[in-house]
Amino acid sequence: MFWILTFVLSVFLTGCGKQESGSQKQQLSEKPKELLMWLVGSESQAKVIQGMGNEYFQDKGISFRCEAISWGDAHTKYLTSIAGGVIADIGTMGLTWGTEFGLLGAMLDLAKEFPEDIKRIKDKTFLGLKDSVEYKGSIYGIPFDLSVEIMFYRNDIIAKPPATWVELAEMLKSLKAQDKGMIFDWGSMSWIGYAFYLWQAGGDFYNQEGTKTTLDSPEAAEALKFFSSLYTELKVPKTRISLEQGMRTGDFPLAISGNWKIDSLRLTAPELAGKWSIALLPAGPTGKHTAFLGGRVIGIFSKSKNKEEAWEFIKFLFEPRSQIRLYEAARLAQDSYLPSNILAWDKLPMETEFKLILKSQALDAKGPPSVLGWDESTRFIEEAIQRVVLQGADVREELARAAQEMDKDIRK
């Protein structure tokens, strides 16, 4: 009889134990989800996104955290985190990083997971960003924002900005006679500075499939000849001089830089108010004003346990009202990225003249190619530029050499 009582008691206690364990599991399951976002950029913008996230997730039972990572540390941190398997849910990154990390298996293919949403987003995004974020039909990050190259000029010194390569060359000759000139504040002696001349001439870095370099083309040679002539014949400084300095003194009343310099120039040189403006880059032989597009993409890491929630938040950040809010906050911190959603531009708080020029230039602009091996190959382009400009090397020979080396770096 005693053993029967002992058996019943043990079953009862075991059952209680299981019931308590289940209760604990239920309590654990009710713990709020945590969603972590890594922002490659400034602490000030991370704080803004943190506030937006707190509001967005307030009634959704999700704890949100946004952490800033500096540009200098970001690529290494991402690779190290990917290798270690300790990663965020959401990440912003350089335009071509999404493809790089995606092909390592670290990023979710958004085109595969959310095809209908991606179609709608693509329709609202600047076309020039397409080749930077899409790889063989896969999209591992959508454009988060953008920066675009434009021309700045002192309108009290230059009545009308040059509209073509020919007009630019003539103007630089005239300025040279006055001991004045032009500067590249963004892209000096680099592949970025060369890129838009290449595109304006009708050339490109790779073929459409991204399987072969096309820098040994006549268009690429024409672009490099003109780009190098700006330094060797028209006396554009080979060393970088800041736009603010050049515009303030009037020694360089013409400059090519990024859109973020608009707010920087206003802040650092208020005495120039009304004495400067912006314009499209001078058009090349094709008649196009094509500029270089920079910026960031935003995507979901494949190890995230909150993929649906992460995607809904990314879509929220892509909405026009969110992009306008991010733009307004960024301007205060001189972190002036522009919205990647074209619809946000209709209500963008900016002077009409500047908005029209910036939007027009962004519509005629391109980002870096989404080709595996591109980032490692840019050094060959810059070496070719430097040998042509500094040593007088033959343009075609240098481009052919660069193309040969770049082909070796292409990973398929």
SEVOKE-751325 format. One record per atom (N, C-alpha, C): x, y, z; residue in three letters. Coordinates in pm, whole numbers, plus 32768, in hexadecimal, padded with zeros to 4 digits. Example, Ala and Ser with C-alpha at 12.3 -4.5 7.8 and 13.67 -1.06 7.14 Angstrom:
2
85277DC7830CAla84CE7E3E830CAla85287EB6830CAla85057F1F82C4Ser85577F9682CASer850A80038313Ser
% end
This chain:
412
80547F888000Met800080008000Met8058807E8000Met80C280748050Phe811E80E5805BPhe815C81097FD5Phe818480A27F8ATrp81C480BD7F07Trp816480FC7EA5Trp80E280D77EB2Ile807D81147E58Ile806F81A97E77Ile806981C87EF9Leu806082547F23Leu80D982A37EF5Leu814F82667F03Thr81CB82A87ED7Thr81C982C37E42Thr819A82637DF4Phe819382737D62Phe813582E47D3APhe80BE82E67D77Val805A834E7D58Val809183D77D7BVal80D183DF7DF2Leu810A845E7E1ELeu817684907DBFLeu81CC84317D91Ser823884597D36Ser820184887CB1Ser819884477C81Val815984727C02Val811E84FC7C12Val80DD85117C87Phe809F85957CA0Phe810786037CA4Phe817585E87CEALeu81DF864C7CF5Leu822186667C6FLeu823585FA7C23Thr8270860A7B9EThr8215865E7B46Thr819486447B51Gly813486927B03Gly813987237B29Gly8143873D7BADCys815087C87BDACys81CD88087BA1Cys823987B77BA0Gly82B787EA7B6AGly82A988107AD9Gly826587BF7A8CLys825287DC79FELys81FB885779ECLys819688627A40Gln813C88D47A37Gln818789557A55Gln81E189517AB9Glu823089C67ADDGlu829189EA7A6DGlu82CC89847A30Ser8328899B79C0Ser82DF89DC794CSer826789AD7931Gly821889E778C4Gly81F78A7878E0Gly81D88A95795DSer81BB8B1F7984Ser82348B797970Ser82A98B417992Gln83248B8F797EGln833C8BAB78EBGln83238B45789ALys83348B577809Lys82D48BC077D5Lys82598BBE780AGln81F78C2177DFGln82258CAD7803Gln825E8CBA787EGln828F8D3D78A8Gln83028D6C784FGln83598D0B782BLeu83C88D2D77D3Leu83978D59774BLeu832F8D147719Ser82FB8D367695Ser82BB8DBF7691Ser82908DEF7709Glu82508E72770FGlu82B78EE3771BGlu83358EC07727Lys839D8F26772CLys83A18F7176A8Lys83A88FF676AAPro83A59043762DPro8415901A75CEPro83F49016754ELys845B8FFC74EALys84BB907274E7Lys8537905674C6Glu859B90C074B9Glu85C990C87429Glu85C4913F73F0Leu85EE91547365Leu866091BA7364Leu86D2918F732FLeu874A91E3732ELeu8769921172A0Leu878492927292Met87AA92CB7212Met8835930B721DMet888B92EC71BETrp890D932D71B5Trp890893977147Trp892B9410716BLeu892C947F710CLeu89BB94A870EELeu89E494997072Val8A6894CC704AVal8A5795627034Val8A8895B07092Gly8A739640708AGly8A8796817112Gly8A4396F07125Ser8A5B9743719BSer8A07971B7213Ser8A3A973E7289Glu89F097287305Glu896E97787305Glu897397F272CDSer88FD984872CDSer888C9809727DSer88AC97CD7209Gln8843978E71BAGln8810970F71FEGln886996C77240Ala883F964F7289Ala87DA967372F5Ala87EE96E57337Lys87919711739FLys870897327363Lys8708976E72ECVal868A978C72AAVal863F970C7288Val868796AC7250Ile8648962C722CIle861B95E272A9Ile866995EE7315Gln864095B17394Gln85B895E773BFGln85A9966C73B5Gly852A96A973D9Gly84B8967B7380Gly84D3967272FEMet846D964372A0Met844895B272BCMet84AE956272DCGly849594D672FBGly844494C4737AGly8464951473E1Asn8417950D745EAsn8384952A7446Asn8369958F73F3Glu82DF95B173D3Glu829C95427382Glu82E5950F731FTyr82AB94AB72C5Tyr828A94297310Tyr82E493FD7368Phe82D3937C73ACPhe828C93877433Phe825F93FE7455Gln8227941874DAGln81BA93B47501Gln815E939874A8Asp80ED934074C7Asp80FB92B87485Asp81749295745ELys818792167416Lys81D191AD746ALys81ED91CE74E8Gly822F916D753EGly82BD914E7514Gly830191B174D7Ile8389919D74A6Ile83E4920974DFIle845591DF7513Ser84BC923C7543Ser851B925974CFSer853192DA74B2Phe85829301743EPhe85FF934B746BPhe866F932E7429Arg86EB93757446Arg8736939173C4Arg8765940C73B3Cys87B29433733DCys883D945F736ACys88A4941D7335Glu892E943C735AGlu897A947272E1Glu89C594DE72F5Ala8A15951B728AAla8A9C94D6727FAla8ACA94C47203Ile8B4E948D71E7Ile8B9194EC7184Ile8C0D951371A0Ser8C5295707147Ser8C72952E70C2Ser8C79957E7058Trp8C99954A6FD4Trp8D1F95006FD4Trp8D7F9536701EGly8E0494FB701EGly8E09946F705AGly8DAE945470B8Asp8DAD93D270FCAsp8D47937070C5Asp8CE893A47078Ala8C7193567057Ala8C8D92D67008Ala8CD992DF6F9DHis8CEC926B6F46His8D2F91F86F94His8D96921A6FE1Thr8DDB91B47030Thr8D80917A709BThr8D3591D170DELys8CD991A27148Lys8C729143710FLys8C3C9165709BTyr8BD7910F705ETyr8C119086703BTyr8C8590866FFDLeu8CC290076FD6Leu8CE38FB27051Leu8D178FF370B9Thr8D388FAA7135Thr8CBA8F737176Thr8C518FC27179Ser8BD38F9771B7Ser8B938F267167Ser8B9B8F3170E3Ile8B648EC8708DIle8BAC8E4470A7Ile8C308E4B70AEAla8C808DD270C7Ala8C618D967150Ala8C488DED71B2Gly8C2C8DBF7239Gly8B9B8D9A7251Gly8B458DBC71F3Gly8AB88D997201Gly8A6B8DF07262Gly8AA98E5C7291Val8A658EB872EDVal8A498F38729FVal89CF8F4B7278Ile89AE8FB47219Ile892D8FF97241Ile89149070720BAla889990B97226Ala8826908171D2Ala87B090BA71E2Asp873D9095718DAsp874190E5710CAsp875A9167711BIle875991C470A9Ile87E0920970A2Ile880F92257029Gly888B926F701AGly888792CD6FA3Gly88C193446FB3Thr88D9939A6F3FThr896C93896F1BThr898B93A16E9DMet8A1493876E6EMet8A2A93CC6DE8Met8AA793CB6DB7Gly8AC694046D36Gly8A7693C36CC6Gly8A64940A6C5ALeu8A0B93DD6BEFLeu8A2793506BBDLeu8AA6932D6BB0Thr8AC892AA6B77Thr8AE0923E6BE1Thr8ADA92636C60Trp8AF592016CC8Trp8A8791996CD3Trp8A0B91C16CB6Gly899C91646CC0Gly89B490E86C6DGly89DF90FD6BF1Thr89FD908C6B98Thr8A72903A6BCFThr8ADB907E6BFBGlu8B4F90386C30Glu8B2A8FDE6CA6Glu8AE290166D07Phe8ABD8FC96D7DPhe8A4F8F646D5DPhe89F88F896CFFGly898C8F2E6CD8Gly89C18EAE6C9CGly8A298EB96C4BLeu8A618E426C0CLeu8AB68DF06C6BLeu8ACE8E276CE2Leu8B0C8DD96D4DLeu8AA28D8F6D9FLeu8A238DA86D7BGly89B58D696DC3Gly89888DB76E3CGly89BB8E316E4DAla89A08E7D6EC6Ala89268ED86EBDAla88F78EF36E43Met88878F4E6E30Met88128F066DF0Met87998F2D6E16Leu87208EF56DDELeu870B8F2D6D51Leu86E88ED66CF2Asp86C88F026C6BAsp863A8F3A6C6DAsp862F8FBD6C72Leu85AE8FFF6C80Leu85568FEB6C06Leu85938FE06B91Ala85458FCA6B16Ala85018F416B19Ala853D8EE26B5CLys85048E5C6B67Lys849E8E546BD8Lys84BE8E946C49Glu84678E8B6CBEGlu83EC8EE56CB5Glu83FC8F5B6C7APhe838F8FBD6C76Phe83818FF56BE8Phe83658FA26B84Pro83678FCD6AF7Pro8307903F6AD5Pro828F903B6B0BGlu822D90A46AEAGlu8256912A6B25Glu828591286BA2Asp82B591A46BE0Asp832B91DD6B94Asp838791866B6AIle83FE91B46B23Ile83D991F46A9EIle837791BF6A59Lys834A91FB69DBLys8319928969F3Lys82CA929C6A5BArg829593206A7AArg830593816AA2Arg836593506AEEIle83D593A46B19Ile842B93CD6AA2Ile8446936F6A46Lys8497938E69D0Lys845893FB697CLys83D393FC6975Asp838C94616926Asp839B94EC6961Asp83BC94F369E2Lys83C695756A25Lys8457959F6A3FLys84B695506A0DThr854395696A29Thr858995A269AEThr85EC95F869C3Phe8639962F6954Phe867B95BE6905Phe866795C06882Leu86939553682CLeu8729953C6831Leu877695A76846Gly8807959C6846Gly883F954468B4Gly87EC95256919Leu881894D06987Leu8803943C696BLeu87B9941D6901Lys8794939268E3Lys880E933868D3Lys886E93636882Asp88E2930E6867Asp893D92FC68E0Asp892C93526945Ser897F934769BDSer894592E66A22Ser88C092D16A1EVal8881927F6A87Val884E91F96A53Val884791E869D0Glu8811916C6999Glu88809117695BGlu887C9096697ATyr88E1903B6945Tyr889D8FBC6913Tyr88988FAE688ELys885B8F386850Lys87CF8F1D6886Lys87828F886896Gly86F88F7B68C4Gly86E88F7E695AGly87558F7169A5Ser874E8F746A37Ser876590026A6ASer872090236AD5Ile872F90A66B16Ile873E908D6BACIle87B390AC6BE0Tyr87D090926C6DTyr87C2910F6CC4Tyr87A4917F6C85Gly878E91FA6CCFGly874D92606C74Gly86EC92A96CA7Ile86AC93126C58Ile86EF93986C77Ile86EB93F86C19Pro872A947A6C34Pro86EE94BD6CB0Pro874494E26D0CPhe871A95256D87Phe871B95BC6D74Phe877F95ED6D2CAsp878B967B6D0DAsp87EF96896C9CAsp880E97046C77Leu887097196C0BLeu88B8979D6C1CLeu892997A76BD9Ser897298256BCCSer899698316B38Ser899A98A96B06Val89B098BB6A76Val8A15992B6A5EVal8A60991A69F4Glu8AC6997B69CBGlu8A8499EC697DGlu8AAA9A67699BIle8A779ADB6953Ile8AE69B436943Ile8AC79BAA68F5Met8B269C1868E2Met8AFE9C906937Met8B5D9CC8697DPhe8B4B9D4469CAPhe8B919DB5697FPhe8B589E2D6986Tyr8B9D9E9E6947Tyr8B7A9F21698DTyr8BDA9F7C698CArg8BC4A00369C1Arg8B7DA0556956Arg8AFEA071696DAsn8AB0A0B86905Asn8AD0A14D68FDAsn8B22A17F695BAsp8B4EA20A694FAsp8BCFA21468FDAsp8C09A1A168DCIle8C82A19D688AIle8C64A15B6803Ile8C11A0F46805Ile8BEBA0AB678BIle8B57A0C46770Ile8B3AA1076704Ala8AAFA12B66E6Ala8A5BA0B166C3Ala8A96A053667ALys8A4D9FDD664ELys8AA89F646656Lys8A809EFB669BPro8AD79E8566A9Pro8AE59E3B6624Pro8B559DF8660DPro8B699DAF6590Pro8B089D3A6584Pro8AD09D28650CAla8A6C9CBF64F8Ala8AA49C4564AFAla8B1B9C516474Thr8B589BE36429Thr8BEC9BDB6448Thr8C2B9B6E641CTrp8CBB9B61642CTrp8D039BD463E6Trp8CD49BF7636FVal8D149C626321Val8D0C9CE5636DVal8C969D0463A3Glu8C859D8163EDGlu8CDA9D7F646DGlu8CE59D0B64ACLeu8D379D006524Leu8DC99D1E6505Leu8DFB9CE56499Ala8E889CFC6473Ala8EA09D906455Ala8E439DCE640DGlu8E519E5C63ECGlu8E4D9EB36469Glu8DF49E8F64C5Met8DEA9EDE653FMet8E689ED16594Met8EA19E58659ALeu8F1A9E4565E9Leu8F919E9065AELeu8F949E9C652BLys8FFC9EED64EBLys8FEF9F7F6514Lys8F719FAE6515Ser8F58A039653BSer8F7AA05065CFSer8F539FF36625Leu8F72A00066B3Leu90089FF966CDLeu904B9FA46681Lys90DC9F95668FLys9122A01A6674Lys90EFA0666614Ala912AA0E865F4Ala9117A14A6666Ala90B3A12F66BBGln9099A186672FGln90D7A14C67AFGln9128A0E5679EAsp9166A0A0680EAsp90FEA060686AAsp9094A02C682BLys902B9FE56873Lys90179F5E6831Lys8FC19F0B686DGly8FAE9E876830Gly8F3D9E38686DGly8F449DB4685BMet8EDF9D56688BMet8F219CED68E4Met8ED59CB86942Ile8F079C4C6997Ile8EA59BD76997Ile8EDD9B5F69AEPhe8E8E9AE969CBPhe8E929AD66A62Phe8E259AF86AA4Asp8E1F9AE36B34Asp8DF99A526B53Asp8DBB9A106AF5Trp8D9699826B01Trp8DBF993D6A7FTrp8E1F98E36A86Gly8E4798986A0FGly8ECB98C369D2Gly8F1699176A18Ser8F93994769DFSer8FF598D469C6Ser902598C7694DMet908998636924Met905D97D46948Met8FDA97BC694CSer8FA997386974Ser8F469701690ESer8F2196836923Trp8EC1964368C8Trp8E3A968868CETrp8E1796C36941Ile8D969709694BIle8D94978368F0Ile8E0297CF68F0Gly8E0A98436898Gly8E09981C6805Gly8E4697AB67E6Tyr8E4A977B675CTyr8DC5973E6730Tyr8D7C9703678FAla8D0396B6676FAla8C9E9705671DAla8C7F97806749Phe8C1497C56701Phe8C3F97F26676Phe8CC1980D6660Tyr8CEF982A65D9Tyr8CE597AD6581Tyr8D01973A65BDLeu8CF596BC6575Leu8C6696A66547Leu8C0896BA65A3Trp8B7B96A56580Trp8B4A970E651DTrp8B75978A6531Gln8B4B97F564D5Gln8B8097E06448Gln8BEE9796643CAla8C27977863B8Ala8BE796FD6378Ala8B9296B863C4Gly8B509642638FGly8B9495BF63B5Gly8BF795C5640DGly8C3D954C6438Gly8C0C951A64BEGly8C4A94AD64ECAsp8C2A94776570Asp8C9F942265A0Asp8C9993F6661DPhe8D0593A66656Phe8CFE9314662APhe8C8392E0661BTyr8C6F925465F6Tyr8C039248658BTyr8BFB91D3654CAsn8B8C91BA64F1Asn8B0D91A86543Asn8A9C919F64FEGln8A1B919C6542Gln8A0D9123659FGln8A4C90B5657DGlu8A43903C65CEGlu8AA5903D6644Glu8B01909D6644Gly8B6490A466AFGly8BCB903666A8Gly8BE29001662FThr8C3F8F92661FThr8CC48FBB65E2Thr8CCD903765B1Lys8D4890646571Lys8D5590FC657FLys8DD091286593Thr8DEC91B7659BThr8DE891F66511Thr8DB592726509Thr8DAC92B76488Thr8DFD93396489Thr8E63933E64DELeu8EB493B864E6Leu8F1493C96470Leu8F1E9363641BAsp8F76937063A7Asp8F28939F632CAsp8EBA93E86343Ser8E66941962D6Ser8E8F94A662ACSer8E6A94D06233Pro8E86955A6206Pro8E4495C26261Pro8DCD95A26294Glu8D86960062ECGlu8DD19615636FGlu8E0895A863A5Ala8E5595B36421Ala8ED29606640BAla8F1195F46395Ala8F8A96416375Ala8F6996D56365Ala8EFA96F36322Glu8ED2977F6310Glu8EB997C16398Glu8E79977863F2Ala8E5C97AE6477Ala8EDB97C964C6Ala8F3A976B64C2Leu8FB5977E650FLeu900C97ED64D4Leu900B97FB6450Lys905598696412Lys902198EF6443Lys8F9C98FB6447Phe8F62997A6474Phe8F7B998F6509Phe8F6499276559Phe8F79993065EAPhe900999576609Phe9068991965C8Ser90F6993865E2Ser911B99C465B2Ser90DB99F26546Ser90F99A776512Ser90D29AE56575Ser906D9AC965C8Leu90449B2C662CLeu90B89B48668BLeu91089AE466A8Tyr917B9AF36702Tyr91F79B2666B8Tyr92119AEA6644Thr92909B076601Thr928E9B8765AFThr921C9BAC6579Glu92139C226523Glu91C69C956560Glu915E9C7465AELeu91059CDC65E0Leu91199CF76675Leu91809CB966ADLys91B49CDA6733Lys91539CC567A7Lys91009C60679CVal90B49C366812Val911A9BFE6875Val91179C2668F4Pro917B9BF76955Pro917B9B5F6964Pro91F29B266968Lys91FC9A956979Lys91E79A6C6A0ALys92019AC76A64Thr91E69AAD6AF2Thr915B9AE36B14Thr911B9AA26B74Arg90939AC96B96Arg90909B4D6BE4Arg903B9BA76BB6Ile90209C256BFCIle8F8B9C246C1BIle8F679C486C95Ser8ED99C426CBBSer8E879CAA6C72Ser8E0C9C846C55Leu8DB19CDE6C10Leu8D9D9D5F6C60Leu8D8E9D506CE3Glu8D769DC66D36Glu8DE79E2C6D28Glu8E629DFC6D2BGln8ED69E556D1FGln8EDB9E956C94Gln8ECB9E446C2DGly8ED39E786BA5Gly8E689EDC6B84Gly8DEF9EC46BB4Met8D7F9F1E6B97Met8D8A9F9E6BEAMet8DB79F906C66Arg8DC0A0056CBEArg8E24A06B6C88Arg8E99A03B6C5DThr8EFFA0986C2BThr8EE0A0C86B9EThr8E92A07B6B54Gly8E75A09D6AC9Gly8EE1A06E6A6AGly8F48A02E6A9FAsp8FB39FFB6A48Asp8F839F8769F2Asp8F1F9F3F6A27Phe8EE69ECF69DCPhe8E4E9EDE69DBPhe8E1D9F356983Pro8D8D9F506980Pro8D3A9EE3693FPro8D7D9E776916Leu8D399E0668D8Leu8D699D886921Leu8D0C9D326948Ala8D349CBB6994Ala8CD19C4A697BAla8D049BCF6983Ile8CAF9B586979Ile8CB79B0E69FDIle8C439AF86A3ASer8C409AB56ABBSer8BB89A756ACFSer8BA19A436B4AGly8B249A016B69Gly8ABD9A606BA2Gly8A409A376BA0Asn89D19A8C6BCAAsn89DD9AB96C5CAsn8A229A696CB0Trp8A2D9A8D6D3FTrp8A799B106D54Trp8AC59B396CF0Lys8B119BB66CFDLys8AB69C316CF8Lys8A3A9C1F6CCEIle89DD9C906CCDIle89CC9CC76D5AIle89AB9C6F6DB8Asp89989C9B6E42Asp8A1B9CC26E85Asp8A879C7D6E5FSer8B099C9F6E98Ser8B349D2B6E6ESer8B1D9D4D6DF0Leu8B449DD06DBDLeu8AF29E3E6DFELeu8A729E246E13Arg8A1D9E876E56Arg8A4D9EA26EE4Arg8A769E386F28Leu8A9D9E456FB4Leu8B259E856FC3Leu8B859E5C6F6FThr8C0F9E8A6F81Thr8C2E9F0D6F39Thr8BDC9F306ED7Ala8BF69FAD6E8EAla8B749FFD6E7EAla8B38A0266EECPro8AB9A0716EE4Pro8AC7A0F56E9APro8B42A1296E94Glu8B57A1A86E4DGlu8B43A19B6DB6Glu8B3EA11D6D85Leu8B2BA1066CF5Leu8A99A0F46CCELeu8A3EA1086D2CAla89AFA0F66D0FAla8986A1476C94Ala8947A1056C34Gly891CA1476BBAGly8987A1526B4FGly8A03A1286B70Lys8A72A1366B11Lys8A9DA0B16AD2Lys8A52A0486AEDTrp8A739FC76AB2Trp89F49F786A95Trp8A039F166A3DSer89919EC16A1DSer89C59E3969EFSer896C9DE369C1Ile89919D5F698FIle895A9D4B6903Ile89949CEB68BBAla89699CCF6833Ala89849C3C6813Ala89469C0C67A7Leu89639B856777Leu89F49B7C6749Leu8A2E9B06674ELeu8AB39AF46717Leu8AAF9B0E6681Leu8B199B456648Pro8B1D9B5C65B7Pro8B0B9AD9656APro8ABB9ADD6500Ala8A9D9A6664B1Ala8B139A3F6459Ala8B2199BC6447Gly8B8C998763F2Gly8B5F99736363Gly8BAB99286314Pro8B8C99116286Pro8B0398D2626EPro8AD0988762D1Thr8A4D984762C2Thr89DA98A862D9Thr89FA991F630DGly8991997D6330Gly895A996763BCGly899099056401Lys896298E76489Lys89B9992C64F1Lys8979994C6562His89BD998F65D1His89DE992B6641His89DF98AC6624Thr89E698416688Thr8A4C985C66F7Thr8A1C98516772Ala8A70986867E9Ala8A8197E56834Ala8AD797EA6899Phe8AED977568F0Phe8A8C977B6965Phe8A4F97086983Leu89F696FA69F5Leu8A3996AA6A63Leu8A3596DE6ADCGly8A6196936B4FGly89E996766BA8Gly8A04964B6C21Gly899696316C7DGly89A295AD6CC4Gly893495816D00Arg893395056D4EArg88BB94AF6D28Arg88C8942D6D3DVal885793D26D32Val883493A06DBDVal87BD93686DCBIle879093306E4AIle875692A66E2FIle877F92456E80Gly875191BC6E6AGly8743916F6EEBGly871E90F06EDDIle870790996F51Ile876E90296F51Ile87AF90166FC2Phe88108FA96FCDPhe87C68F236FD4Phe87FA8EC16F8ESer87B58E416F80Ser87A38DF77004Ser87F58E147068Lys87E98DD170EBLys87828E157146Lys87438E807117Ser86DF8EC57169Ser866A8E687189Ser863A8E707205Lys85C48E24722ELys85458E7A7224Lys85588EF371F0Asn84E68F5171E7Asn84D98F877158Asn84DF8F2E70F8Lys84E58F5A706CLys84698FAA7042Lys83F38F7B7064Glu83798FC0703DGlu8371904A707DGlu838F904F70FFGlu838B90CF7146Glu83F5912F7110Glu846B90F870F0Ala84D7914B70B8Ala84AE91847031Ala846F91336FDFTrp844791626F5ATrp83DB91CE6F64Trp837C91BE6FBFGlu831492236FCFGlu835192A86FFBGlu83B792A27050Phe83F8931D707CPhe8448935D700APhe8489930C6FB9Ile84D293406F45Ile847193866EE6Ile83FE934A6ECFLys8399938A6E79Lys8369940D6EB6Lys835E94106F3APhe8337948B6F7FPhe839F94F96F68Phe841E94D56F71Leu848995376F5BLeu848E95676EC9Leu845A95186E6DPhe8459953D6DDFPhe83E495986DBCPhe838195A06E14Glu830D95F56DF8Glu833996876DEDGlu82F796D56D95Pro831E97626D82Pro832797B26E04Pro82C497A46E5CArg82C797F56ED6Arg833D97D16F30Arg836497526F2FSer83D897296F7FSer8458975F6F41Ser8461975A6EBDGln84DA97896E7AGln84EA98216E89Gln847D98676E89Ile848398F86E9FIle84B099166F2DIle847E98CA6F8CArg84A698DD7017Arg853B98C17029Arg856E98596FE9Leu85FD98396FF0Leu865098A76FADLeu861F98DB6F3ETyr866899456EF7Tyr867099C46F4DTyr860199E96F8BGlu86009A626FDEGlu86619A567054Glu866199E17093Ala86BB99CD7104Ala874C99CA70D7Ala8765998E7063Ala87EE99837031Ala88289A0C700EAla87D69A666FDAArg88069AEC6FB6Arg883A9B377030Arg87F99B2570A0Leu88259B697119Leu88AE9B3A7146Leu88D09ABF7121Ala89529A877148Ala89B59A8970D5Ala89969ACF706AGln89E99AD36FF1Gln8A079A446FBEGln89A299F26FC4Asp89AD99666F9AAsp894A99536F27Asp895599AA6EC4Ser88E999C16E65Ser88DE995B6DF5Ser88AF98E56E17Tyr888898866DAFTyr87FF98B06D78Tyr87E198846CFFLeu876298A56CC0Leu8709982A6CBCLeu8684983C6CB5Pro862997C96CB1Pro863A97766C33Pro863496F26C43Ser863B96986BCFSer85B196816B93Ser8548969D6BE0Asn84BF96916BAFAsn849B97116B63Asn848497076AE2Ile8467977C6A8FIle83ED97C86AC1Ile838A97816AF7Leu830F97C36B24Leu832998216B9ALeu8394980A6BE4Ala83B298606C56Ala83DC98EC6C2AAla840C98F86BB0Trp843F99786B7FTrp83D299E16B6CTrp835799B76B59Asp82E99A176B42Asp82D89A756BB8Asp82EF9A426C31Lys82DC9A946CA9Lys835F9AAB6CF4Lys83CD9A9A6CAFLeu844F9AAC6CF0Leu84639B406D13Leu84839B616D91Pro84949BEC6DBAPro85189C266D87Pro85169C566D0CMet858F9C8A6CCCMet85659CF56C67Met85BE9D566C4FGlu85A09DBC6BEBGlu857F9D7A6B65Glu851A9DAE6B22Thr84EB9D726AA6Thr855A9D676A3FThr85AD9DCF6A31Glu86189DCF69CEGlu867A9D5D69E7Glu86A59D4F6A63Phe87069CE76A85Phe86C69C5C6A77Phe86499C516AA2Lys86059BCF6A9ALys85F99BA06A0ALys85D69BF969B0Leu85C89BD46923Leu864D9BA668E7Leu86B89BEC690AIle873C9BC868D4Ile876A9B41690DIle875C9B306990Leu87889AB569CFLeu87389A3C699ELeu86B69A4D6990Lys866399DE6960Lys868399BD68CFLys86949A25687ESer86B79A0F67F2Ser873D99C867E6Ser879F99EF6839Gln882199AF6834Gln881A991F6867Gln87CB990768D0Ala87BC987F6905Ala8778982368A1Ala8721985B684DLeu86DF980A67E6Leu873F97E86775Leu87AA98366767Asp8811981A6702Asp889397FF674EAsp8897978E6791Ala890C976B67E3Ala891196D367F2Ala898796A26816Lys899D96136827Lys89F095F868A4Lys89D8958468DFGly8A289559694FGly8A9494F86920Gly8AE894CB697BPro8B51946B6958Pro8B1593E6692CPro8B5C939A68DBPro8B25931B68A8Pro8B1F92AD6912Pro8AB5925D690ASer8AA591EC6964Ser8AE991726926Ser8B6D91766924Val8BBE910A68EBVal8C1D90D96957Val8C209057696FLeu8C7B902169D3Leu8D0B903569A5Leu8D58907569F9Gly8DE1909669D6Gly8DF4912969B6Gly8D84917369AETrp8D8D9202698CTrp8DDF925069F3Trp8DC092406A72Asp8E04928F6AD8Asp8E9B92796AD7Asp8EC691FE6ABAGlu8F5491E26AB4Glu8F94921B6A35Glu8F42923469CFSer8F77925E694DSer8F8792F3693CSer8F4893436991Thr8F4C93D4697DThr8FDC940A6981Thr903393C469C7Arg90BF93F369CFArg910293F16947Arg90DC939468EFPhe9119938E686BPhe90EF94066816Phe907394346829Ile904494AA67E1Ile909195256811Ile90A195306894Glu90E595A568CBGlu917995A668A9Glu91B5953168A2Glu9241952A6879Glu9250955867E8Glu91F195336793Ala91F4955E6707Ala91E595F666FDAla9187962D674AIle917296BE674AIle91F197076775Ile922F96D767DEGln92A6971A6812Gln931C971167B1Gln932B96A0676FArg93999696670FArg938496F16696Arg930696FE666CVal92E8975665FBVal92FD97E86621Val92C9980F6695Val92CF989C66BFVal935B98C466EEVal93989871673FLeu94169896677ELeu94929872672CLeu9486980A66D9Gln94FA97DC668EGln94EB97E965F7Gln9476981665CBGly94609826653BGly945697A264F0Gly942D97376534Ala942196B464F5Ala93B396B3648CAla93B996526432Asp9357964763C6Asp92D0961A63FDAsp9267966163D7Val91E19647640CVal91B195BA63EBVal91B99594636CArg918795116343Arg91D5949E6384Arg925794AE638DGlu92A9944563CAGlu92869432645EGlu927394A264A2Glu925494996531Glu91C9945E654AGlu9169948364F7Leu90E2944C6507Leu90DF93B864E5Leu912C9390647FAla91349303645BAla917292B264CDAla91D992EB650CArg921A92A8657CArg91B8929B65F1Arg91709306660DAla910E9303667BAla90A0929D6660Ala9071929965E3Ala9007923B65BFAla903591AB65D1Ala90B0919065AAGln90E7910965B6Gln90EC90DD6649Gln9117913866A0Glu911F9117672EGlu9094910A676DGlu903991616742Met8FB0915D6779Met8F6890DD6751Met8F8190AC66DAAsp8F43902E66AEAsp8F6B8FBB6709Asp8FE58FBF673ALys90158F546793Lys8FCA8F556819Lys8F9B8FCC6840Asp8F598FD868C2Asp8EC48FB568C1Asp8E8B8FAB6848Ile8DFC8F8F6840Ile8DDF8F036876Ile8D868EFC68D8Arg8D5E8E7C6910Arg8CCF8E5E68E4Arg8CBA8DE768B2Lys8C368DC56878Lys8BEB8D6168D1Lys
% end
